[in-house]
Amino acid sequence: MSDIKDFLTAKEEEEIVLAIRQAERNTSGEIRVHIERTTDVPHYDRALEVFRMLKMFNTQQRNAVLLYIAVDDHKFVIYGDEGINKVVPENFWETTKEVIQKQFQKGDFKQGIIDGVLKAGKELQAHFPWTVDNEDELSNEVSKG
């Protein structure tokens, strides 16, 4: 696997995009997935950089979530915007992290991402329910670095 484009097939990416759309049907929260090979900075800091690069702070309720994955480093970060962090308990992302790790440990990265996206959507639903005037504020495509 020499290129990050080889990490997921086009069909797998489509399945992830469908999972994002499904997760966002019940919440005003926005979910994005970013995949890259590696980073030279701490993973949390890199997730914040990507969050800013993707302009994810531009949501009305500041309720966007980034699932950042550094493939070669075997690391991932779930980064939620300040609107989320103001209303959720400190360990809010633990259950999402656990469902991702469970699949990643089996080597099923696509399913780990899908399970994490769906779990994040379910978790966000309680604090940021979908409303009639809700619009999709961010792209659902998987971004790559």
C-alpha positions as CSV (number, residue, x, y, z in Angstrom):
1,M,0.0,0.0,0.0
2,S,2.1,2.9,-1.3
3,D,-0.6,5.6,-1.6
4,I,-3.3,6.7,0.8
5,K,-5.7,6.3,-2.1
6,D,-5.2,2.5,-1.8
7,F,-6.3,2.4,1.8
8,L,-10.0,2.2,0.9
9,T,-11.6,1.1,-2.4
10,A,-14.0,3.5,-4.2
11,K,-16.9,1.2,-3.1
12,E,-15.7,1.3,0.6
13,E,-15.6,5.1,0.4
14,E,-19.1,5.2,-1.0
15,E,-20.3,3.1,1.9
16,I,-18.6,5.5,4.4
17,V,-20.3,8.5,2.7
18,L,-23.7,6.6,2.9
19,A,-23.0,6.0,6.6
20,I,-22.3,9.7,7.2
21,R,-25.5,10.7,5.5
22,Q,-27.4,8.1,7.5
23,A,-25.8,9.3,10.8
24,E,-26.7,12.9,10.0
25,R,-30.3,12.1,9.3
26,N,-31.1,12.2,13.0
27,T,-28.8,15.0,14.2
28,S,-27.9,18.6,13.2
29,G,-24.3,17.5,13.9
30,E,-21.9,17.3,11.0
31,I,-19.5,14.4,10.6
32,R,-16.4,14.2,8.4
33,V,-13.7,11.5,7.9
34,H,-10.1,12.4,7.0
35,I,-7.4,9.8,6.2
36,E,-3.7,10.2,5.8
37,R,-0.6,8.1,6.0
38,T,1.3,9.7,8.8
39,T,2.0,13.0,10.6
40,D,5.1,14.5,12.2
41,V,3.0,16.4,14.8
42,P,1.0,14.9,17.7
43,H,-2.1,13.3,16.3
44,Y,-4.5,15.5,18.3
45,D,-2.8,18.6,17.0
46,R,-2.9,17.3,13.5
47,A,-6.6,16.5,13.8
48,L,-7.2,20.1,14.9
49,E,-5.2,21.3,11.9
50,V,-7.3,19.2,9.5
51,F,-10.5,20.4,11.3
52,R,-9.5,24.0,10.5
53,M,-8.3,23.2,7.0
54,L,-11.7,21.6,6.2
55,K,-13.4,24.7,7.8
56,M,-15.4,22.5,10.1
57,F,-15.8,25.3,12.6
58,N,-18.2,27.0,10.2
59,T,-21.3,25.1,11.4
60,Q,-24.1,27.2,12.9
61,Q,-24.1,25.3,16.2
62,R,-20.3,24.5,16.2
63,N,-21.3,20.8,16.3
64,A,-19.0,19.2,13.8
65,V,-17.0,16.0,14.4
66,L,-13.9,14.9,12.7
67,L,-12.7,11.3,12.6
68,Y,-9.0,11.7,11.8
69,I,-7.0,8.5,10.9
70,A,-3.2,8.3,10.5
71,V,-3.0,4.9,8.8
72,D,0.8,4.1,9.1
73,D,0.8,5.5,12.7
74,H,-2.1,3.2,13.7
75,K,-3.7,6.2,15.4
76,F,-7.1,7.9,15.2
77,V,-8.6,10.9,16.9
78,I,-12.2,11.9,17.3
79,Y,-12.3,15.7,17.4
80,G,-15.5,17.5,18.3
81,D,-16.1,21.3,18.0
82,E,-16.7,23.6,20.9
83,G,-20.5,23.5,20.7
84,I,-20.3,19.8,21.4
85,N,-17.7,20.0,24.1
86,K,-19.8,22.6,26.0
87,V,-22.8,20.2,26.5
88,V,-21.4,16.7,26.7
89,P,-19.7,14.8,29.5
90,E,-15.9,14.5,29.4
91,N,-15.9,10.8,28.3
92,F,-18.5,11.4,25.6
93,W,-16.5,9.9,22.8
94,E,-15.3,6.8,24.6
95,T,-18.1,4.5,23.3
96,T,-17.5,5.7,19.7
97,K,-13.8,5.1,20.2
98,E,-14.4,1.6,21.4
99,V,-16.6,0.6,18.4
100,I,-13.9,1.9,16.1
101,Q,-11.1,0.1,17.9
102,K,-13.0,-3.1,17.9
103,Q,-13.1,-3.3,14.1
104,F,-9.6,-1.8,13.6
105,Q,-8.1,-4.5,15.8
106,K,-9.7,-7.1,13.4
107,G,-8.2,-5.2,10.5
108,D,-11.6,-4.2,9.2
109,F,-10.9,-0.5,8.7
110,K,-13.9,0.3,6.6
111,Q,-16.3,-1.2,9.1
112,G,-14.5,0.5,12.0
113,I,-15.0,3.9,10.2
114,I,-18.7,3.1,9.4
115,D,-19.4,1.9,13.0
116,G,-17.7,5.0,14.4
117,V,-19.6,7.4,12.2
118,L,-23.0,5.7,13.0
119,K,-22.2,5.7,16.7
120,A,-21.1,9.4,16.6
121,G,-24.4,10.3,14.9
122,K,-26.4,8.4,17.5
123,E,-24.4,10.0,20.4
124,L,-24.9,13.5,18.9
125,Q,-28.7,13.0,18.4
126,A,-29.4,13.4,22.1
127,H,-27.7,16.8,22.3
128,F,-28.2,18.0,18.7
129,P,-31.4,16.5,17.3
130,W,-32.3,17.0,13.7
131,T,-34.8,19.8,13.0
132,V,-37.0,20.6,10.0
133,D,-34.7,23.5,9.0
134,N,-31.5,21.5,9.3
135,E,-29.2,21.6,6.3
136,D,-26.1,19.6,5.5
137,E,-23.5,22.2,6.2
138,L,-20.3,20.2,5.4
139,S,-19.3,17.8,2.6
140,N,-19.8,14.1,3.4
141,E,-16.9,13.0,1.2
142,V,-13.9,11.3,2.8
143,S,-10.9,13.7,2.6
144,K,-7.3,12.6,2.3
145,G,-4.0,14.1,3.1
